Amino acid sequence: MSTLLVSQPRYAWLRELGLQEENPGVYNGRWGGGGQVVTTYCPANNEPIASVRQASLEDYEETVKKAKEAWKVWADIPAPKRGEIVRQIGDALRQKIKVLGSLVSLEMGKIFVEGVGEVQEYVDVCDYAVGLSRMIGGPVLPSERPGHALIEQWNPVGLVGIITAFNFPVAVYGWNSAIAMICGNACLWKGAPTTSLISVAVTKIIAKVLEDNKVPGAICSLVCGGADIGTAMARDERMDLLSFTGSTKVGKQVALMVQERFGRSLLELGGNNAIIVFEDADLNLVIPSALFAAVGTAGQRCTTARRLFLHESIHDEVVAKLAKAYAQVRIGDPWDSDTLYGPLHTKEAVKMFLDAVEQAKQQGGSVVYGGKVINRPGNYVEPTIVTGLPHNAPIVHTETFAPILYVLKFKEEEEVFAWNNEVKQGLSSSIFTKDLGRIFRWLGPKGSDCGIVNVNIPTSGAEIGGAFGGEKHTGGGRESGSDSWKLYMRRSTCTINYSKDLPLAQGIKFQ
């Protein structure tokens, strides 16, 4: 009898997503894959779920060619009709939202409500993209020359490569693909190898919609694979835009490879995010916000709060209340509805957690809650609070993808704003205060230097309607809402002479 979870009666629901013991990991209008077979494991018990046959470099080459051909068809379809197909993708995801959310819990490890919430993000961005498909476009500008029109024309870039990370294995692809598709692009997706089953299941849902609409499946291609496929995508001149979500270290390598060929990249990298709590803050908002931001997804969000700056007058009170709240966090299997906190994604992440806790102690920190591995199957660690470190301790400036919150004291607004900005990343930030002047200083040029700047809410939990992304070592990319669609298109400034004369700009005479 198979030891894979997919073959056990308890996990029979995986079959609803079309998953089997071994699954093809390449889709380009047809399913295949001639590369290495990789097994994915459940972080809650480290048991094997199922396996995926990844893409070989030959599979990659074939898929890029098919995606490029599919683009020729897709680009000719009017944007509102492309939007209608994206709407149908959203509806198909809605129908599978609970079972797909369960797979996210099983393979990634986040709790069930977060897994469902992640699929909901994809659904929401599909809805957003439908409206956007009737709105994208450039202005008609006033020309200084009589009998001339000056317009901005926006066209799709062509083929968008999308490399996503394990922590948001559905939503990040959704942010990118839904917007890229209505803009008229084909997509080529490489998800994280450790969440390959999610990539396959999502692509099966999309492929059915494309097939029903009689458009090429390669519009949304999939190549499961490791670093060899990612490197091929980064170096491939046929990749008109490469969207990469992952660590700053790998993102830098990707950026250099893309820039070497003068390509275009969209980077969503690390975050060392801070919450700042002033003495006038409403602690009834602060405690649940800090708890969710630090402990949600077991500290594995790029927007997770890793630094908590507390005004010295309220430091001890907040730490005591926060430790009490941590003690009430229900730890368990991520798919159980009562669970608020699940496992880390891999055994390697557990080791990184332990190393960071040890470094924090060596640098003068005190562990006031947690700090240890939980004795149970799976990759469980205690959510952890560390106090007593200086704001510029090396470990405080290191992004550890784990539920460790460094609590730091401050005295003055000016110093704490500077401390927020002194780390290399610039993703998300938040203050808690009732002072209106302080709020607008925080939002202003001398305030937070992050891409997400919040007031009286946590650092995590962004809405799809705004542009998502950050500055500095976070990469500078923007996805999802606002005018992020522009990154998936190329702009042409067009001058049309409808007169019988040829006046030159700037009043130049050339006769």
Disulfide bonds with the S-S distance in Angstrom:
none
